[in-house]
Amino acid sequence: MFHIQEEVSRCLLCADAPCGLKAARAIRALRFDNQWTAAELFSDMTVEELHSAEQACIHYDMPIRISELAHQTVDAQTAESISVDDGLPSLEINFCDITCENPFFLASSAVCTNYDMVARAFEAGWAGVFYKTICKQDIREVSPRFDAVGKEGTPFVGFRNMEQLSENPYDVDFDILRRLKQNYPNKIVVASIMGQTEEEWIELAKMAEAAGCDAVELNFSCPQMRLTGLGSDIGQNPELILLYTTYVTQAVGIPVIPKMTPNVKSMTRPALACYFAGAHGISAINTIKSITMSDAAEVSGKKTVSGYSGKAVKPIALRMIYEMTGDPILHKAGIEKHMDISGIGGIETWRDALEFIQLGCRNVQVCTAVMQYGYRIIDDLILGLKHYMKMRGITELKKLVGEEIKNIVLPKDLDRETMVMPKINREKCVGCGRCYISCLDGGHQAISFDAERKPHIVGSKCVGCHLCRLVCPTNAIGVANRVNKPKR
């Protein structure tokens, strides 16, 4: 039994990979859900090249089965008859009245703290940057400042950080932004700022405008500031959001984009404060307040509340994005281009980005995935989204914006009269019994497990919850047709 994604997840994604440029790039494409590019690259490799690549693999356990990966990937691509030729659509999109070559930006964080870093990201293909937050404070960071939460071999399910803002003098950062815009005029440069008083907010915003920045982001969301009254302390207070945003929008002529904290009961009230203050857009979400208990991440034997990000926070981010785009006033504002949304939170693949776009975002920001895999992931973000659009016959990215909003409903409005039964694929099933155990101890005792290690769905007991499908390690459980529930 050979499972493509399981094998791909074993790859170390080496720098300057010994297996060679084509093989490494194809495996990375598979890892980031870009099967089209992977098939194209594998198709161009000879049997001898595939064998050599596999022999060169330096995996600590056993070499990645590159030849078999290539065989299955090309076969699957041929079966789906998906073209990998040229003629892909453009990803150009308008965000806050700014034309962006694609929707992919670096989020204000450790991934963009100096000129060389951002320049390399721009050269790699990122459309823009929300530069690490600039302030007038003396920023002193702790060590260590990062921690990760993993599960079953996945090291970065969640990521915790205690970093604050830029440690550079603020005049140095604005000079960096000036040079970036000067040397990369077609890229979008956004200054993220944080002030302690209205005078500081205005001063920093004006310095961003003078540096040639395309927009300014207001950091109302950092959850681990050393001093009170900053970051998420503001973001939890709609009155302060209204006050500071109004000061800045009246002081500068470039778009103003407040960054929202998820550490609130609802995103709607803070977002409405941004709207009434004249904001041109909103960034959401920043990290979620959290505690991890790893001894290795202690700071001189102490732990504290800090920010949580990564794949684990994506569903929370999507819910909060929908709270804004699903609100009648904010939805209308987005349609009329009065206020656009920049989505953040657990974006790793093009499909993650697509989900934010389908809920109304015109722009997405990436941080944790770049920290784990590097700027190079932009290749598969761009190509994956382009191939998806081509497959659907969509020529403009803006046509995807908000298309799923209509399908989000209240629990009371869901269909409760039909169900979808799980369906076991006997060829893929290895008889591990995971579905049986989970259904027995966490479901409805609707799976039997015979002496020959074969699971069977007990139709009279199955309620269609699909826990079995989710725990199956070989993806051997799929779905049948939706049918009416039996009468009680």
ABEGO torsion letter per residue (X at the ends): XBBAAAAAAABAGBBGBAAEAAAAAAAAAAAAGBAAAAAAAAAABBAAAAAAAAAABABAABBBBAAAAAAAAAAAAAAAGBBABBGBBBABBBBGGBBBABABBBBBBAABABAAAAAAAAAAGBABBBBBBBBABBBBBBOBABBBBBBGGBAAABBBBABBBBABBAAAAAAAAAAAAAABAABBBBBBBBBABAAAAAAAAAAAAAAGBABBBBBAABAABABBGBEAAAAABAAAAAAAAAAAAAABABBBBBBBBABBABAAAAAAAAAAAGBABBBOBBBBBBBBABAAABBGGBBBBBBBBEAAAAAAAAAAAAAAAABAAAAAAAAAGABBBBBBGGBABAAAAAAAAAAGBABBBBAAAAAAAEAAAAAAAAAAAAAAAAAAGBABAAAABGAAAAABBBAAABBAABBBBBBBBAAABAGAGAAAAAAAAABAGABBBBAAGBBBBBAAABAGAGAAAAABAAGABBBBBBBBBBBX
